[in-house]
Amino acid sequence: MGPVAFRPRTIRRRIGTGLFSRVAGPGGPAARERIHQAPGPRWFGPDRPIRRVHGDASMFIGGLRALLLQSLHPLAMAAVAAHSGYRSDPWGRLQRTSTFLAVTTFGTAADAEEVVRRVRSVHERVEGVTSAGERYHASDPHLLAWVHATETDSFLRAHQRFGRQPLDGPGCDGYIADTARVARALGVADPPRNRAELAACIASYRPELRATPQAREAARFLLIRPPLPAFAWAPYTVLAANAVAMLPSWARKPLRLPLLPRFESHCVRPTGQVLTRSIRWAMSPPPAPDRPRDA
């Protein structure tokens, strides 16, 4: 029972620590402690669907799908290309996004309100003109609604396909209603509150969508040229393939992404199941009595 007995635990700890540091940044452990342990009321109780979805490893696949889908709106893509630093600082952008999701989902109401205030302040400063002469402003409720709808749709679909405990019908509607609370705080005027409203919202944007050169370049960066160490390429390829496989056919063609239904169903989807289970295993240590497993 020497050190060999602890090797799986050591491997698990190293993988989990590496993933967490990428997602949460150097201040991640302290931020996690505050988010989950600080006393005070929360926006969402422990039984709310948003906690189940946002605490699951399926978020990795859902997040990448959301970014690809969001890129099809030319004004949203222009704002991202000009102001987000997704190419020069992709990990920083990921860490800021993951922190926002964690605080608004699990943190105290006071902390959630503060992080929303900071994001709204940033949005107020993001504005410009596209190459086609169209003006954009990140605080535009119409653009905010598109970003919100694509994220909600992507996170939910990924969870229903790869999550440890998929939601039932009322649970899916409950998740959408939960995310609507965050969306309203960010400035979305009338966010969808159930599956029918979410589908109608996304469909209403279809006439505005197109793949600009910026969108195709973003897709290439996200899928083919992300800044990753060599050992991460294989799992990231699995993640990317499953994110693409979950896109609707109308989103793939303009981004020049392949559509191979049989191959995706029989070959790609099983790899996504293995990947999410592996991430879940690495990042979910046995819970303490006072701490939820998905913390």
C-alpha positions as CSV (number, residue, x, y, z in Angstrom):
1,M,0.0,0.0,0.0
2,G,2.9,2.4,-0.6
3,P,2.8,5.5,-2.8
4,V,1.4,3.6,-5.7
5,A,-1.9,3.3,-3.9
6,F,-2.2,7.1,-4.0
7,R,-1.2,7.5,-7.6
8,P,-4.8,7.8,-9.0
9,R,-5.6,10.4,-6.3
10,T,-2.5,12.3,-7.2
11,I,-3.3,12.2,-10.9
12,R,-6.8,13.3,-10.2
13,R,-5.6,16.2,-8.1
14,R,-3.1,17.4,-10.7
15,I,-5.6,17.3,-13.6
16,G,-8.3,19.0,-11.5
17,T,-5.9,21.6,-10.3
18,G,-4.6,22.3,-13.8
19,L,-8.1,22.6,-15.2
20,F,-9.3,24.8,-12.4
21,S,-6.4,27.2,-12.7
22,R,-7.1,27.6,-16.4
23,V,-10.7,28.3,-15.8
24,A,-10.6,30.3,-12.6
25,G,-7.1,31.9,-12.8
26,P,-4.5,32.3,-10.0
27,G,-7.1,33.7,-7.5
28,G,-9.5,30.9,-8.2
29,P,-9.2,29.0,-4.8
30,A,-9.8,32.2,-2.8
31,A,-12.7,33.3,-5.0
32,R,-14.3,29.8,-4.8
33,E,-14.1,29.9,-1.0
34,R,-15.8,33.3,-0.9
35,I,-18.4,32.4,-3.5
36,H,-19.6,29.3,-1.8
37,Q,-18.9,30.0,1.9
38,A,-19.7,33.7,2.4
39,P,-22.9,34.1,4.5
40,G,-25.9,35.9,3.1
41,P,-28.9,35.4,0.8
42,R,-28.4,34.1,-2.7
43,W,-30.3,34.8,-5.9
44,F,-30.8,31.0,-6.3
45,G,-31.5,28.4,-3.7
46,P,-29.7,25.0,-3.6
47,D,-32.6,23.3,-5.3
48,R,-32.7,25.6,-8.4
49,P,-32.0,24.2,-11.8
50,I,-29.4,26.8,-12.6
51,R,-27.1,25.4,-9.9
52,R,-27.3,21.9,-11.4
53,V,-26.5,23.1,-14.9
54,H,-23.8,25.6,-14.1
55,G,-22.1,23.2,-11.7
56,D,-21.7,20.5,-14.3
57,A,-18.7,19.6,-16.6
58,S,-21.0,19.9,-19.6
59,M,-20.6,23.6,-19.4
60,F,-17.2,23.3,-21.2
61,I,-18.9,22.0,-24.4
62,G,-21.9,24.4,-24.0
63,G,-19.6,27.4,-23.6
64,L,-17.8,26.7,-26.8
65,R,-21.0,26.2,-28.7
66,A,-22.4,29.5,-27.4
67,L,-19.3,31.4,-28.6
68,L,-19.6,29.9,-32.1
69,L,-23.3,30.7,-32.3
70,Q,-22.9,34.2,-31.0
71,S,-20.3,35.0,-33.7
72,L,-23.0,34.8,-36.3
73,H,-24.5,38.2,-35.3
74,P,-22.3,40.7,-37.1
75,L,-22.7,43.5,-34.4
76,A,-22.0,41.1,-31.5
77,M,-19.0,39.7,-33.4
78,A,-17.6,43.2,-34.2
79,A,-17.8,44.1,-30.5
80,V,-16.0,40.9,-29.5
81,A,-13.3,41.3,-32.2
82,A,-12.5,44.9,-31.3
83,H,-12.8,44.9,-27.6
84,S,-12.8,41.5,-25.9
85,G,-9.1,40.5,-26.4
86,Y,-10.2,36.9,-27.1
87,R,-7.1,36.3,-29.3
88,S,-4.5,38.1,-27.1
89,D,-5.9,37.0,-23.8
90,P,-8.3,34.0,-24.3
91,W,-7.7,32.6,-20.8
92,G,-8.3,35.9,-19.2
93,R,-11.6,36.2,-21.0
94,L,-12.6,32.6,-20.0
95,Q,-11.7,33.3,-16.3
96,R,-13.7,36.5,-16.2
97,T,-16.7,34.7,-17.8
98,S,-16.5,31.7,-15.4
99,T,-16.2,34.0,-12.4
100,F,-19.3,35.9,-13.5
101,L,-21.3,32.7,-13.9
102,A,-20.1,31.3,-10.6
103,V,-20.8,34.5,-8.6
104,T,-24.3,35.0,-10.1
105,T,-25.2,31.4,-9.7
106,F,-23.7,30.4,-6.3
107,G,-22.6,33.7,-4.7
108,T,-24.3,36.0,-2.3
109,A,-26.9,38.4,-3.7
110,A,-24.7,41.4,-2.8
111,D,-21.7,39.9,-4.7
112,A,-24.0,39.0,-7.7
113,E,-25.2,42.6,-7.8
114,E,-21.7,43.9,-7.7
115,V,-20.3,41.7,-10.5
116,V,-23.3,42.6,-12.6
117,R,-22.6,46.3,-12.0
118,R,-19.0,45.9,-13.1
119,V,-20.1,44.1,-16.3
120,R,-22.6,46.7,-17.1
121,S,-20.0,49.4,-16.6
122,V,-17.7,47.6,-19.1
123,H,-20.6,47.3,-21.6
124,E,-21.2,51.0,-21.5
125,R,-17.7,51.6,-22.8
126,V,-17.8,49.1,-25.6
127,E,-19.1,50.8,-28.8
128,G,-17.9,51.3,-32.4
129,V,-18.7,50.9,-36.1
130,T,-18.4,47.7,-38.2
131,S,-16.6,47.6,-41.5
132,A,-20.0,47.8,-43.1
133,G,-20.8,51.1,-41.3
134,E,-23.2,49.7,-38.7
135,R,-23.0,51.0,-35.2
136,Y,-22.9,48.7,-32.2
137,H,-23.0,49.2,-28.5
138,A,-22.5,46.3,-26.0
139,S,-25.2,47.7,-23.7
140,D,-27.8,47.5,-26.5
141,P,-30.6,45.3,-25.0
142,H,-31.1,43.7,-28.4
143,L,-27.5,42.5,-28.6
144,L,-27.5,41.5,-24.9
145,A,-30.6,39.4,-25.6
146,W,-28.9,37.5,-28.4
147,V,-25.9,36.7,-26.3
148,H,-28.1,35.6,-23.4
149,A,-30.3,33.4,-25.6
150,T,-27.4,31.6,-27.2
151,E,-25.7,31.0,-23.8
152,T,-28.9,29.7,-22.2
153,D,-29.7,27.5,-25.2
154,S,-26.1,26.1,-25.4
155,F,-25.7,25.5,-21.7
156,L,-29.0,23.7,-21.4
157,R,-28.6,21.6,-24.6
158,A,-25.1,20.5,-23.4
159,H,-26.4,19.6,-20.0
160,Q,-29.3,17.6,-21.4
161,R,-26.8,15.7,-23.6
162,F,-23.8,15.4,-21.3
163,G,-24.9,16.4,-17.8
164,R,-24.8,14.0,-14.9
165,Q,-28.5,14.6,-14.1
166,P,-30.4,15.9,-17.1
167,L,-33.5,18.0,-16.2
168,D,-37.1,17.1,-16.9
169,G,-39.4,19.4,-18.8
170,P,-40.3,21.7,-15.9
171,G,-36.7,21.7,-14.8
172,C,-35.6,23.0,-18.3
173,D,-38.2,25.7,-18.1
174,G,-37.0,26.5,-14.5
175,Y,-33.4,26.8,-15.7
176,I,-34.5,29.3,-18.4
177,A,-36.5,31.3,-15.9
178,D,-33.5,31.3,-13.5
179,T,-31.2,32.7,-16.2
180,A,-33.8,35.3,-17.1
181,R,-33.2,36.9,-13.7
182,V,-29.5,37.4,-14.5
183,A,-30.3,38.6,-18.0
184,R,-32.7,41.3,-16.6
185,A,-30.1,42.5,-14.2
186,L,-27.7,42.9,-17.2
187,G,-30.1,44.9,-19.1
188,V,-32.1,42.5,-21.3
189,A,-35.6,43.9,-21.5
190,D,-37.7,40.7,-21.9
191,P,-35.7,37.5,-21.6
192,P,-37.3,34.2,-22.4
193,R,-38.7,32.3,-19.5
194,N,-39.4,28.8,-20.9
195,R,-38.4,26.6,-23.8
196,A,-41.0,27.9,-26.3
197,E,-40.0,31.5,-25.6
198,L,-36.3,30.6,-26.0
199,A,-36.8,28.9,-29.3
200,A,-38.9,31.8,-30.6
201,C,-36.3,34.3,-29.4
202,I,-33.5,32.6,-31.3
203,A,-35.6,32.2,-34.4
204,S,-36.4,35.9,-34.4
205,Y,-32.7,36.7,-34.9
206,R,-32.2,34.4,-37.9
207,P,-32.7,37.2,-40.5
208,E,-29.9,39.3,-38.8
209,L,-27.3,36.5,-38.8
210,R,-24.5,36.0,-41.2
211,A,-20.9,34.8,-41.1
212,T,-18.6,37.8,-41.5
213,P,-14.8,37.2,-42.1
214,Q,-14.4,38.1,-38.4
215,A,-16.8,35.3,-37.4
216,R,-15.0,32.7,-39.6
217,E,-11.7,33.8,-38.2
218,A,-13.0,33.4,-34.6
219,A,-14.3,29.9,-35.5
220,R,-10.9,29.0,-36.8
221,F,-9.2,30.3,-33.7
222,L,-11.5,28.6,-31.4
223,L,-11.5,25.2,-33.2
224,I,-8.1,24.9,-34.8
225,R,-5.7,27.4,-33.3
226,P,-6.4,27.9,-29.6
227,P,-3.3,28.5,-27.5
228,L,-2.9,25.1,-25.8
229,P,-0.1,23.0,-24.5
230,A,0.5,19.8,-26.5
231,F,-1.0,17.4,-24.0
232,A,-4.3,19.3,-24.1
233,W,-4.9,19.0,-27.8
234,A,-6.5,15.6,-27.8
235,P,-9.2,16.4,-25.1
236,Y,-9.8,19.9,-26.7
237,T,-10.3,18.3,-30.1
238,V,-13.0,16.2,-28.5
239,L,-14.6,19.2,-26.9
240,A,-14.6,21.2,-30.1
241,A,-16.0,18.3,-32.2
242,N,-18.9,18.0,-29.8
243,A,-19.6,21.7,-29.6
244,V,-19.8,21.8,-33.4
245,A,-22.0,18.7,-33.5
246,M,-24.5,20.5,-31.3
247,L,-24.8,23.5,-33.5
248,P,-28.0,23.7,-35.7
249,S,-27.4,23.1,-39.4
250,W,-28.3,26.7,-40.2
251,A,-25.4,27.9,-38.1
252,R,-22.8,25.5,-39.5
253,K,-23.0,26.3,-43.2
254,P,-22.1,30.0,-42.9
255,L,-19.2,29.2,-40.6
256,R,-18.1,26.5,-43.1
257,L,-18.3,23.7,-40.5
258,P,-19.0,20.1,-41.6
259,L,-22.3,18.3,-41.1
260,L,-21.9,14.6,-40.6
261,P,-24.9,13.3,-38.7
262,R,-24.1,9.6,-38.6
263,F,-20.5,10.1,-37.8
264,E,-21.4,12.6,-35.0
265,S,-24.1,10.3,-33.5
266,H,-22.0,7.2,-33.4
267,C,-18.4,8.5,-33.0
268,V,-18.4,12.1,-31.8
269,R,-21.1,12.0,-29.1
270,P,-19.6,9.0,-27.2
271,T,-16.3,10.9,-26.9
272,G,-18.1,13.9,-25.4
273,Q,-19.6,11.6,-22.8
274,V,-16.2,10.3,-21.9
275,L,-14.7,13.8,-21.8
276,T,-17.3,15.3,-19.5
277,R,-17.2,12.3,-17.2
278,S,-13.4,12.7,-17.0
279,I,-13.6,16.4,-16.3
280,R,-16.3,15.7,-13.7
281,W,-14.1,13.1,-12.0
282,A,-11.0,15.4,-12.0
283,M,-12.7,18.5,-10.7
284,S,-15.2,17.0,-8.2
285,P,-13.5,15.9,-5.0
286,P,-15.6,14.1,-2.4
287,P,-17.9,16.8,-1.0
288,A,-17.6,18.1,2.6
289,P,-20.8,17.8,4.6
290,D,-21.5,21.5,4.3
291,R,-20.5,21.9,0.6
292,P,-22.4,20.8,-2.5
293,R,-20.7,18.3,-4.7
294,D,-20.9,20.6,-7.7
295,A,-19.1,23.5,-5.9
